[in-house]
Amino acid sequence: MRTFALVAILFAAVPAAAKPWQGIEPGVSKREEVLKKFGEPSRTVTQDGKEVIAYFSKEAIKGTTQTQFKVDPATQLVERIDVFPGPVIDKETIENSYGPACPAGPAPATPCYLRKLTDDFRTYFLYPKLGLAIFFNEDGKTVHSFIFTTQKAAK
């Protein structure tokens, strides 16, 4: 759970443009768009003042074991999307899909990741330009989860 506490700190900020997932964009898309696109969720709960719309089990979104949309109750905007992939995804696939490691020096114009460690020493890649963090399993080679948020929150 420490991983998710760290992520909450990383991504607590004002909304701005972000990389969309399945047509839902943090900081832009509204709660009603999620329900229209994915149907009735498995569960909806309130956590830390945010509404969490979760799809898992029979309602899991194709290609995932679970997806959570965190929504601001006041604005109805999706602030963050946590995706737990169904298939095994490796580092090479991530780099080919989202971009390589950032070089030393000034950041390039294209997306790249910063390699980070959680407080429990698990690796994750932070793509600040995309508003995306990708957490790896304990093996350090396969993806545990994706977190899509706003670019501003990912800095």
ABEGO torsion letter per residue (X at the ends): XAAAAAAAAAABBBBBBBBBBGGBBBGABBAAAAAAAAEBBABBBBBGGBBBBBBBEAABBBGBABBBBBBBAAAGBBABBBBBBABBBBAAAAAAAAEBBBBBEBBBABBBBBBBBBAAGBBBBBBAAAGBBBBBBAAGABBABBBBBBAAAAX
